[in-house]
Amino acid sequence: GSGNQQATPKVLELAKLQAEAALKKMHDPKLALADKLESQDGVNAWSKNEDAHRRTIDAHVTNDAVENKFAIADYIMRFYRNMSVFNVSGVVQQRAAHDYDRPLNVVSDRRKRKAEPAEAPPLGFFWRLRADLRSSLVTMARRRLPDALKEGRAEVLSHDQEKLLRREEAVQRQLNAAVERYAAALELFDQWRAQGVKTAAELERALGGKSEPEQLAELRRQIEMRTVGCGWTHFETKWGFFSDERSHKIEDLKRMLLDDILPYEIGLRRLKKLPTEAAPPQLRVRSIKTLGTADADVLRLEQQSIFNVSNLLEKAKAARERREAAGISDSVEVRQDREAPPFDTRLVGKWLEVCWPYKEDGRTVKIWAAGRVKRVADGLTDKRSPRARKILPAGMLLWAWDADPEYDEPAGERWIAFLPEKWNKPVSYGWRLDPRELGATGPPRTPLIEEEEEEEAPRARR
């Protein structure tokens, strides 16, 4: 009609643009497809491998033959509703094999008698046999039918069991992936609450003094705090890039964080709608949309499901404990502030953890040891001991620890100069707030990373 005539020029223009884009994509040397094209002199093009080309000349290049069998089976099963699958498979097989073909001996239309006689189709294999062989073949097939049906049912049962096993394995893999993602979300959510940047100035301070790979890692961490920890999946982005695109990728991520994510977060904070707990994993599976409100039976089944949020939360907490025991993550580290607290009297009385080196079985290891700040040096009167003559610089902390019967160690104290650059880092003499200051208690933890000692470790832990 006239509508088609009006749309034709635009359709042709779009088709041309699509074809040009497809060719450009196919000729992209960064894609694996380009090395298979002869026009691009690809290393895997057919012209570069004559032997492979010769051996695949008669091979099927499409799946038309297979799809044809499915089309025949679909037609027969729709036309003959009560036909069994066993019989349908035989019909599909013989439609291709033609073992039972016979020529048509009846011509009902008189006009066809005047036409030139057509070449008779060849007889099928069955009808080329002698009569006694055909009779013997039919008799054998009748006797073999019960056993064949029994074998077929056994094969179907075995296939169904294998399919069920594969389905259970797939569900278990999906469950494990959901649990791991939920555990990561719990960790990232804690990081977001304690270390998430809120302004451009805070982002600049977080990135300051870092190399490009470190900046990229920090930007990814800040973004995943929101996309994974808070569940703001509409901000998800791809992390892959080429090495020469690192600087451009960093600018893109900074722009995304400052122009899109932080304004969205500020809006939720203004409306007091920020999330209060980690978001459950967003499973990438197709689901049917629900109309109306779920009734009691649906809610009951949802509570019994292995993908129920409460069940996932329990498994994710257990997975997080396993990750922490294995040294993969640290729940105390992620809850620390981004910047070290100031060295003033506000630290007096607070519990701090120090990444302390000590000897164990002849080797030096590190552990987060807890102690309390007794005094902050003022730079005027404090000394290491009454006999010392040198005044300690302002900001040094007198750190005291309790007795440790496990290591046969008495209580003690020591003046330590904590460095801001070692705040919340698992390095020698790194320091951070004790879990008691964060609302949790627990035994000393081994750091995530062990580094070579910068100095000889004491005999005991302190």
C-alpha positions in Angstrom: 0.0 0.0 0.0 0.9 3.7 0.1 2.3 3.2 3.6 4.8 0.7 2.4 5.8 3.0 -0.5 6.4 5.8 2.0 8.5 3.6 4.3 10.6 1.9 1.6 13.3 4.7 1.3 13.8 4.8 5.0 13.9 1.0 5.3 16.6 0.9 2.6 18.6 3.6 4.3 18.4 1.7 7.6 19.3 -1.6 5.9 22.3 0.0 4.3 23.5 1.4 7.7 23.0 -2.0 9.3 25.0 -3.7 6.6 27.8 -1.2 6.9 27.8 -1.6 10.7 27.9 -5.4 10.4 30.8 -5.3 8.0 32.7 -2.9 10.2 32.1 -5.2 13.1 33.1 -8.3 11.2 36.3 -6.6 10.0 37.3 -5.4 13.4 40.7 -7.0 14.1 40.0 -7.1 17.8 37.3 -9.7 17.3 37.9 -13.4 16.7 35.6 -13.3 13.6 38.1 -11.3 11.6 40.8 -14.0 11.5 38.4 -16.4 9.8 37.6 -14.1 6.8 39.5 -14.4 3.6 38.9 -10.7 2.8 40.8 -9.8 6.0 43.6 -12.2 5.3 42.7 -14.1 8.5 45.0 -16.7 9.8 42.1 -19.2 10.1 40.5 -18.4 6.7 39.7 -21.4 4.5 42.3 -20.3 1.9 45.0 -20.7 4.5 44.2 -24.3 5.2 43.5 -26.3 2.0 43.3 -29.6 3.8 40.6 -28.5 6.2 38.7 -26.9 3.2 39.0 -30.1 1.2 37.7 -32.3 4.0 34.7 -30.1 4.7 33.5 -29.4 1.2 30.5 -31.8 1.5 29.7 -31.0 5.1 26.5 -29.3 6.1 27.0 -25.6 6.6 23.6 -25.0 8.2 21.2 -27.0 10.4 18.4 -27.2 7.8 18.5 -31.0 7.7 18.0 -31.3 11.5 15.4 -28.5 11.7 13.5 -30.3 8.9 13.2 -33.4 11.1 11.8 -31.3 13.9 9.3 -29.6 11.6 8.0 -33.0 10.3 7.7 -34.3 13.9 5.8 -31.2 14.9 3.5 -31.4 11.9 2.7 -35.1 12.6 2.1 -34.7 16.3 -0.2 -31.8 15.7 -2.2 -33.6 12.9 -2.4 -37.0 14.7 -3.0 -36.0 18.3 -3.1 -39.5 19.8 0.0 -40.8 18.0 2.7 -42.0 20.4 6.2 -40.5 20.2 7.6 -44.0 19.4 5.4 -44.1 16.2 6.1 -40.5 15.3 9.9 -41.1 15.4 9.4 -44.0 12.9 7.4 -41.9 10.6 10.0 -39.1 10.7 12.7 -41.6 10.0 10.9 -43.1 7.0 10.1 -39.7 5.6 13.8 -39.4 5.0 14.8 -43.0 4.3 11.9 -43.8 1.9 12.2 -47.5 2.6 8.5 -48.1 2.1 7.9 -45.9 -1.0 5.6 -47.4 -3.7 4.6 -45.9 -7.1 1.1 -44.5 -7.5 -0.9 -46.9 -9.7 -4.2 -45.0 -9.8 -4.8 -42.0 -12.0 -8.3 -40.5 -11.3 -8.1 -37.5 -13.6 -8.7 -38.2 -17.3 -6.6 -35.2 -18.3 -3.5 -36.8 -16.7 -3.8 -39.7 -19.3 -3.0 -37.2 -22.1 0.1 -36.0 -20.3 3.5 -37.4 -20.9 4.1 -40.4 -18.6 6.3 -39.2 -15.7 9.3 -41.2 -14.5 8.1 -43.6 -11.8 9.8 -43.0 -8.4 12.1 -45.8 -7.3 10.7 -48.5 -5.1 11.7 -48.4 -1.5 14.1 -51.0 0.0 11.3 -53.0 1.6 9.4 -53.5 -1.7 12.6 -54.6 -3.5 12.9 -57.6 -1.2 11.4 -61.0 -2.0 7.9 -61.8 -0.6 9.3 -64.3 1.9 11.9 -61.9 3.1 9.3 -59.2 3.6 7.1 -61.6 5.5 10.1 -62.6 7.7 11.0 -59.0 8.3 7.4 -58.1 9.5 7.3 -61.2 11.7 10.6 -60.3 13.3 9.5 -56.7 13.9 6.3 -57.9 15.6 8.2 -60.2 17.9 10.8 -57.6 18.7 8.3 -54.8 19.4 7.6 -55.6 23.1 11.3 -55.7 24.0 11.9 -52.5 21.9 9.1 -50.7 23.7 10.6 -51.8 27.1 14.0 -50.6 26.0 12.6 -47.4 24.8 10.8 -46.7 28.1 14.0 -47.5 30.0 16.0 -45.1 27.8 13.4 -42.4 28.3 13.5 -43.0 32.1 17.3 -42.8 32.1 17.2 -39.7 30.0 14.7 -38.1 32.4 16.8 -39.0 35.4 19.9 -37.6 33.8 18.0 -34.4 32.9 16.8 -34.1 36.5 20.3 -34.6 37.8 21.6 -31.9 35.4 18.8 -29.6 36.4 19.6 -30.1 40.1 23.3 -29.4 39.4 22.4 -26.2 37.6 20.1 -25.1 40.5 22.9 -25.8 42.9 25.4 -23.8 40.8 22.9 -21.0 40.7 22.4 -21.2 44.4 26.1 -21.2 45.1 26.6 -18.2 42.8 23.7 -16.4 44.5 25.2 -17.1 48.0 28.6 -15.8 46.9 27.1 -12.7 45.4 25.1 -12.1 48.5 28.2 -12.5 50.7 30.0 -10.0 48.6 27.0 -7.7 48.8 27.1 -7.9 52.6 30.8 -6.9 52.6 30.3 -4.1 50.0 27.3 -2.7 51.9 29.4 -2.4 55.1 32.1 -0.7 53.1 29.5 1.7 51.6 28.3 2.7 55.0 31.8 3.3 56.4 34.0 4.2 53.4 31.6 5.3 50.6 32.4 8.8 49.2 29.7 11.4 49.3 31.2 14.3 47.4 33.6 15.1 44.6 36.2 16.3 47.2 36.0 13.0 49.0 36.5 11.2 45.8 39.6 13.2 44.9 41.1 12.5 48.3 40.4 8.8 47.9 42.1 8.8 44.6 44.9 11.1 45.5 48.4 9.7 45.3 47.3 6.5 43.7 48.6 5.0 40.4 46.2 4.4 37.5 45.6 0.7 38.4 44.9 1.7 42.1 42.6 4.5 41.0 40.7 2.0 38.8 40.4 -0.5 41.6 39.1 2.2 44.0 36.6 3.5 41.5 35.3 0.0 40.8 35.0 -0.6 44.6 33.0 2.6 45.0 30.7 1.7 42.2 30.2 -1.9 43.3 29.4 -0.7 46.8 26.2 0.8 45.2 25.5 -1.7 42.4 26.1 -4.9 44.4 25.9 -3.8 48.0 22.9 -1.5 47.7 21.3 -3.3 44.7 21.3 -0.3 42.3 21.8 -2.5 39.4 20.7 0.1 36.9 24.2 1.6 37.3 26.0 -1.6 36.4 28.8 -1.2 33.8 31.3 -3.4 32.0 34.8 -3.5 33.4 36.6 -4.8 30.4 38.9 -2.5 28.5 42.2 -2.5 26.6 45.4 -1.4 28.3 45.7 1.7 26.2 42.2 2.8 27.3 42.9 2.8 31.1 43.0 6.6 31.4 39.8 7.1 29.4 38.1 4.4 31.5 39.1 6.1 34.7 37.5 9.4 33.5 34.4 7.6 32.4 34.0 5.9 35.8 34.6 9.2 37.7 32.0 10.9 35.5 29.5 8.1 36.1 30.1 8.2 39.8 29.8 12.0 40.1 27.1 12.7 37.5 24.8 9.7 37.9 25.4 7.6 41.1 26.1 10.3 43.7 23.2 12.5 42.7 20.9 9.5 42.9 22.3 8.7 46.3 21.9 12.3 47.5 18.3 12.2 46.4 17.6 9.1 48.4 19.3 10.5 51.4 17.2 13.6 51.2 14.0 11.5 51.1 15.4 9.2 53.8 15.1 6.2 51.5 18.6 4.9 51.6 18.9 1.1 52.0 19.4 -0.1 55.6 20.7 -3.6 54.6 22.5 -5.3 51.8 20.4 -6.0 48.7 19.7 -9.7 47.9 21.3 -11.0 44.7 19.6 -10.0 41.5 19.3 -13.4 39.7 19.7 -13.1 35.9 16.8 -15.5 35.1 13.7 -15.0 33.1 10.6 -14.9 35.3 6.9 -14.6 34.5 5.3 -11.3 35.5 2.8 -11.6 38.3 -0.7 -10.1 38.0 -2.4 -9.1 41.2 -1.4 -9.8 44.8 0.3 -13.1 45.9 -2.0 -15.2 48.0 -1.1 -17.2 51.1 -0.2 -20.4 49.2 2.3 -18.5 47.0 3.9 -16.8 50.0 4.2 -20.2 51.8 5.9 -21.7 48.8 8.2 -18.7 48.5 9.2 -19.2 52.2 10.1 -22.8 51.4 12.1 -22.0 48.3 15.9 -22.4 48.5 16.2 -19.0 46.9 14.1 -17.3 49.6 15.8 -14.2 50.8 16.0 -15.3 54.5 17.5 -18.7 53.4 20.0 -16.9 51.2 20.9 -14.5 54.0 21.7 -17.3 56.4 23.9 -19.1 53.7 25.5 -15.8 52.8 26.5 -15.1 56.4 28.0 -18.5 56.7 29.8 -18.0 53.4 31.1 -14.7 54.7 32.5 -16.4 57.8 34.2 -18.9 55.7 35.7 -16.2 53.5 36.9 -14.4 56.6 38.4 -17.6 58.1 40.2 -18.2 54.8 41.6 -14.7 54.7 39.7 -13.6 51.6 37.8 -10.8 53.4 37.8 -9.0 56.7 34.6 -7.7 58.2 36.5 -5.3 60.6 38.5 -3.8 57.8 35.5 -2.9 55.7 33.8 -1.1 58.6 36.6 1.3 59.2 36.5 5.0 58.0 38.4 5.9 54.9 40.7 8.3 56.7 42.6 7.9 60.0 41.3 9.7 63.1 43.3 12.7 64.3 46.0 12.1 66.9 44.5 14.1 69.8 43.0 13.4 73.2 39.8 12.0 71.6 41.8 8.7 71.1 42.4 8.3 74.8 40.5 5.4 76.2 39.7 3.9 72.7 40.6 0.4 71.7 42.9 0.0 68.7 44.1 -3.0 66.8 47.8 -3.1 65.6 49.0 -5.4 63.0 51.8 -6.9 65.1 54.6 -9.2 64.0 55.5 -12.2 66.3 57.3 -15.5 66.1 55.4 -18.7 65.6 57.1 -22.1 64.9 60.2 -20.3 63.8 58.6 -18.0 61.3 57.3 -14.4 61.6 53.6 -13.9 61.1 51.3 -11.0 61.8 48.1 -10.7 63.8 45.7 -7.9 64.7 46.4 -7.4 68.4 44.0 -5.3 70.5 45.0 -2.6 73.0 43.8 0.6 74.6 45.2 4.1 74.2 46.3 5.5 77.6 47.8 8.7 76.5 48.6 10.9 73.5 52.0 12.7 73.5 51.7 16.5 73.7 55.3 17.1 72.4 56.3 19.0 75.6 56.6 16.6 78.5 56.1 13.0 77.5 59.1 10.6 77.4 59.5 6.9 76.7 60.6 6.3 80.3 61.5 8.5 83.3 65.2 8.1 82.6 64.8 9.1 78.9 66.0 12.6 78.0 64.4 12.9 74.6 60.9 14.4 74.4 58.5 12.4 72.3 56.9 14.1 69.3 53.3 15.1 69.5 50.9 12.5 68.3 52.6 9.4 69.6 50.3 7.0 71.4 50.9 5.1 74.6 49.2 1.8 73.7 48.6 -0.8 76.4 47.5 -4.4 76.1 46.1 -6.9 78.4 47.7 -10.2 79.5 47.4 -13.1 77.1 47.6 -16.5 78.9 47.5 -18.3 75.6 51.0 -16.9 74.7 52.1 -16.7 78.3 52.4 -12.9 77.9 51.9 -10.4 80.7 50.2 -7.1 80.3 52.3 -4.2 79.1 52.4 -0.9 77.2 54.5 0.9 74.6 54.8 4.3 72.9 54.1 3.8 69.2 54.2 6.3 66.4 51.3 5.3 64.2 51.4 6.5 60.6 48.3 7.8 58.8 49.3 6.0 55.6 49.2 2.7 57.5 45.6 3.2 58.6 43.5 0.1 58.1 46.2 -1.7 56.1 47.4 -5.3 56.9 51.1 -4.3 57.0 53.6 -4.2 59.8 52.3 -1.8 62.5 49.2 -1.0 60.6 46.4 0.2 62.9 42.7 0.5 63.0 39.8 0.7 65.5 39.1 -2.4 67.5 35.7 -4.2 66.8 34.6 -3.1 70.3 34.6 0.5 69.0 32.5 -0.7 66.0 29.9 -2.5 68.0 31.3 -6.1 67.8 33.8 -8.3 69.7 35.9 -11.2 68.6 39.3 -12.8 68.8 42.5 -11.5 67.1 42.4 -12.0 63.4 45.3 -12.8 61.0 45.8 -10.1 58.3 44.7 -10.7 54.8 48.2 -10.1 53.4 51.5 -11.0 54.9 54.5 -8.9 53.9 58.2 -9.3 54.6 59.3 -7.9 57.9 60.8 -4.4 57.9 62.5 -5.1 61.3 63.2 -8.0 63.6 60.0 -9.1 65.4 59.8 -9.3 69.2 59.9 -12.6 70.9 56.2 -12.5 71.8 53.3 -10.8 70.1 54.1 -7.4 71.5 
